[in-house]
Amino acid sequence: MRSVIMHAPGDVRVEERENPTITEPTDAIIRVTAACICGSDLWPYRGIEKPEWPQPMGHEYVGVVEQIGGDVKNVKVGDFVIGSFFASDNTCEICQSGYQSRCVHAVPMGSIGTQAEYVRVPLADGTLVATPTQPAPEQIPSLLAASDVLGTGWFAAVAAEAGPGKTVAVVGDGAVGLLAVLAAKHLGAQRIIAMSRHTDRQALARTFGATDIVTERGDAGVAKIKELTDGLGAHSVIEAVGTQESMMQAIRSARPGGHVGYVGVAHEVELPGMELFFSGVHLHGGPAPVRRFLPELIELIISGQINPGEVFDLTLPIEQAAEGYKAMDERRATKVLLTL
Ligand SMILES: [Zn+2]
């Protein structure tokens, strides 16, 4: 089968690899319909993360169940399914409390690589959610978004306690930040401030429900948020970048007693204790438990209430994956969909 493999920073190739097979009775094999490139795939691409090379790539996927192990009961061959970027049993105490990405049996799908024609999904019963019927082709990008970026943005908005009467500030205008805007809107937030300096992303943020745009960043961005909130700061702040600057921008933009939902993978972020102490903010985040939200998100997409697939602004056949990585690295694309 064809599969995307990264050999070194900046070196992305599409190569033949052996088809996966069922290794545990709880596995399923799916034929991938669409995959995509994540902002986090750029960390190894830029040499900031150093995995073992060569590395199979990708952790977002939708597809059709091709084969199931003997113990799989919740999905059947032919089902169209979506799964999170962490396989999870959905039965352990951590899963039952809604934190499936930290399941005691969690398997990162990135270690398997979903930018490929076929994927082995461990713990299929807990991981995969089938759509009620085969989706229409135009719904596939939105369902694919649910696999990570939408689910992650959704968790960030929930963690930040976005809701009616709340002012929500979103730090980060990548796909996750933009879909966090959509989530905050759906959760009923009164005012949604998108922090972005790219006009195309600002336009998409407005489409998804942003009421205000702030182009300043860092301390100037914080000052602008304070100015828009009577000097208090936002009730809810979403951090969707993962740098020292973005994390501090998020914490400082929240009012005392406010909530910060952080989902940007925090690379070398260190929090100053005294500032954190006196901020009085709630911090809640981490790898999003996308599986918690999948049934609801699938329903919202299938019924046409949300259209997160709009976040994909470049679609390429998997053979051109290298161009997709390059386009995202150079910020010519927000989010790249790979067709198979
Ligand atoms: Zn679990």
Residues whose N, C-alpha, C, O or C-beta is under 5 A from the ligand:
A	BS01	ZN	S88 D89 N90 T91 C92 C95 C103 V104 H105
